[in-house]
Amino acid sequence: MFKGLFDFRNQKIQIRWSIVSPALIFILIGLVSLSSTSDLNNLSLSSTFYKQCIWFLIGIIAFCFSQFIRIQFLYDCSYIFYFFLIFLIGLTMFAPEIKGAKSWIVFGPIYFQPSELGKIFYVSCMARFFSDNYSKNDFSIYLFFILFLAIIPPLLIMQQPDLGTAIAYLSIILPILYWSNTRLYVIFFIISPIFSIFATYQLWVFYLWMLLFLIVVVISRPKAFIAVFNFLLNISCAISAPYIWNNFLEPHQQKRILTFLNPMLDPLGAGYQVIQSMISIGSGGFWGKGLGQGTQTGLKFLPVADSDFIVSVTAEEIGFKAIFLIILFISIFIYWSVNYSYKIENKYVSTLIIGYSTLIYSHMIINLGMISGLLPVTGLPAPFISYGGSFFLTCSIILGLINNAINNNL
């Protein structure tokens, strides 16, 4: 299966600093922040700072090895990767429950999270599915079939339950659809049922949403049966919203949504993380309190300070200027990723870069929205900043594959 994966002779090796520099800035910010949440006097592996330094070195090795991977191999084995991913995620159903989720496969002392490394496989599969038939940009059986295949892995991951990772998987679908020349009104109809479900929260919002829906139908002028089908689908989704709420969402996920709308509903429970995070961000101001001077971190008010809410630590101790740098460099990263993708003629490679860069971008944006209370808490870490070995390794490989794809296709 893995024959021909690497090519150590013919691959072009060049560091695209416009792509790599943002990641280095994120790593620096992450290590500085982790130095405040860790005990630097403790040189054992129990310190998250030193663990992350080790993962940084492993990440460099993974990035280097990624330069020798043949992108053509990813294309050729895309369908195999898809079924292999389904198989691995399916195995987690029989895995032990760890921290309330069955996300890990355990082999003695080794813990393996299939959904994390599976992000690499999933993007490769979606890039091939959509790029092979990018000219089919209207509603068709093919489009529905591909969308069906696209949502199977996220649905399985959601059953673990791991809503954050499932959202990360789903986040790449719309950008890839757009990049595959799918018409905008088709994309609108695809995502409209989701908006219809959320719009039922307030009746007047739902009426306004349906008015917007009808305006899009009039402007786009789709075939009659497509317009009627989508209208009935949106109405059905709106009517079934209470059933979806009660039967598809776990109690803790319901709490997260409710506390997102009003964190003060449960200030000492589900809303505690968001409230403490917002206090951290606000107390840091523009300049920050100084490294190691953050009271929210030092007094242990801020939970999950090493991983999901590490940027809150950054905001409190370094200030808004650090958050501005994060926003600036993630914007630079996505700009150059799109720029290179536009120049690459190979449709699969171009779509692959869009998928991988969207994965990193969506993680960062969702994490920033989560810590500031603009989005529900989903448990998505910030790429290259948050502590976490498997996630850091995945991001390093993804960055390496983007760099590799650009070098060998321009």
Secondary structure, 3 states (H helix, E strand, C coil): CCCCCECCCCCCCCCCHHHHHHHHHHHHHHHHHHHHHCCCCCCCCCCHHHHHHHHHHHHHHHHHHHCCECHHHHHHCHHHHHHHHHHHHHHHHHCCCECCECCCEEECCEEECHHHHHHHHHHHHHHHHHHCCCCCCCCCHHHHHHHHHHHHHHHHHHCCCCHHHHHHHHCCHHHHHHHCCCCHHHHHHHHHHHHHHHHCCCHHHHHHHHHHHHHHHHHHCCCHHHHHHHHHHHHHHHHCHHHHHHHCCCHHHHHHHHHHHCHHHCCCCCCHHHHHHHHHHHHHCCCCCCCCCCHHHHCCCCCCCCCCCHHHHHHHHCCHHHHHHHHHHHHHHHHHHHHHHHHCCCHHHHHHHHHHHHHHHHHHHHHHHHHCCCCCCCCCCCCCCCCCHHHHHHHHHHHHHHHHHHHCCC
